[in-house]
Amino acid sequence: MNKKTIQDIEVHGKKVLCRVDFNVPQDENGAITDDTRIRAALPTIQYLLQQGTRLILVSHLGRPKGITPKYTLAPVAVRLSQLLGQQVPLAPTSIGPEAEAAAAALENGHALLLENVRYYPEEEKNDAEFARKLASLAELYVNDAFGTAHRAHASTEGVAHLLPGVAGFLMQKELDYLGSALENPKRPFVAILGGAKVKDKIGVIRQLLERVDTLIIGGGMAYTFLKAKGYEIGKSLLDESNLEFCSEVMQSAGDRLLLPVDVITTDHNPFADGEAACNTAVCAADAIPADLEGADIGPATIQRFSSVVKQAGTVVWNGPMGIFEFAKFAEGTRAVAKALAESGAVSIIGGGDSAAAVQQMGFADAMSHISTGGGASLEFLEGKSLPGVEALQEK
């Protein structure tokens, strides 16, 4: 997508409203447990501050119902201040006299963070008056929140019709990597899809099937494909309404589709009963006992998947291979991440659980790009237009 970026316009000394994605995970006390999303926005924020802008940052956090102190951006303002080495005050509101006063008090080269924009129901309704009040704080609009670009909200789409809107560096990087993977991938082009349900990935499977040399299916969704082949899958996850879709995919993909040939099974649910209660076994994918559940890919599958990944030119990966949150069922995801890290391929991790897994397992630095937007990257890979991107100015 050929959108203008912050380097294509004059920003020096201007008041800039910048949509960022600071929707970071926190513990029960409100402490930030992973600041990846804040760090990802730093190149754009630092560039704009160096250009002497008066920078007004806007973000959501969680899904608050009205003003909910639990979802305050105060801890984010503290962390951002530490990372930037300058104080970033938190305005008590997103719009109205207090936000206007805080914005008016800003000096060139300094930033302000508005309080959680989702405190206002008008944000998600893309309310025109709410967007106008947000836009009134600034002269230019920058969207650097790829993770929310698939939502037509006031701060992601509405404002871009009221102020000249351009992409930040993170948004540009996301569009460049995901766009080139779809339009001009280095081959062989391999897509790895995992996660729980087939229904969440139908659009992506359809799109990628037309483009990839190999489509690898793992995770919970693989069992619906195995069931569609007529295999016994025991108590494994089954998306019964999409068995026919899986049959169609297998028929049209032929040998371009790779499914597990063996799996790690468990006799207990680790989330409900704890990992210690789980007895594991390696089972052939076509003979999972009726009382067991598939929870990860097995050793022969790991070897098969890893071999394809190591020979790839481009790999897009979205969704883990098993219940990676537990050590007993993390080996498949770890092995695929390791193969990808050692492959030399252009490696694009499509946000969500896959991103969390490669971060936790220590492979993040070896990946070409880790998307900050789970839902947005999925919709982009589906070929859907993203409202937050569409609204920005063309080059």
Buried (B, 14 or more C-beta within 10 A) or exposed (E): BEBBBBEEBEBEEBBBBBBBBBBBEBEEEEEBEBBBBBEBBBBBBBBBBEBBBBBBBBBBBBEBEEEBEEBBBBBBBBBBBEBBEEEBBBBBBBBEEBBBEBBEEBEBBBBBBBBBBBBBEBBBEBBEEBBBBBBBBBBBBBBBBBBBBBBBBBBBBBBBEBBBBBBBBBBBBBBEBBEBBBEEBEEBBBBBBBBBBBEBBBBBBBBBBEBBBBBBBBBBBBBBBBBBBEBBBBBBBBBEEBBEBBBBBBEEBEEEBBBBBBBBBBBBBBEEEEBEEBEBEEBEBEEBEEEBBBBBBBBBBBEBBBEBBBBBBBBBBBBBBBBBBBEBBBBBBBBBBBBBBEBEBBBBBBBBBBBBBBBBBEBBEBBBBBBBBBBBBBBBBBEEEBBBBBBBBEE
